[in-house]
Amino acid sequence: MRCRTCQPLPEEIARAAELLGRRWVLAILWASSEAGAVRFNEFKQALETIPPRTLAARLSELEEAGVLERRVIDTRPPRAEYRLTDTGRRLGALVDAMRAYAAHT
């Protein structure tokens, strides 16, 4: 049986699914929500097996999407921290729901 009354997938759902469906994105969101401000090497330590190149790409994608904010701290040497934006914090509910689902399956 086919769904003859189904509506096409809304564009905003497709964009969110595209971003959140990428490997490591949910793990980065989880690590960000657990720690507050997180530096690159702290992400690497928390996520253990993520390749540095992939981590850098995902952090950039999440920054471009408005989920993470990158702050450069003026120290010697300079360092950068990543924090969830308001948009990113709203995604925390999704991560919590996924954790609750996984706990009961």
C-alpha positions, 0 to 999 in steps of 0.5 A: 500500500502506498501513501497517496496523501503523504506530503513531501518532506519539509525543507527545514526537516531535510536540512536538519536531517542532513546535518544531524545525520553526519557521522560524529555530529551527535557525539560532538553535540553530546560532548559540548552539552556535557562540558560547556566550553570545549577545546579541540583536543578535549573533543579528541579525548572525549570522542577517542576514535574521531580522526582530527580532520573529520573533527575539524570538518564537523566543528566547521559545519556546526559553526556554519549552521549556527549550532556551535560558536568558536571563540578565540582566546587571546593567550600565548599560544592562542587557543579556541573554544567551542560552545553551544549557541542557543540553537545548539542548546535546543538540540540538547533535548534531541540528544537527551531523547535519543539517550532515553530511547536507547536506554529502553531498547 
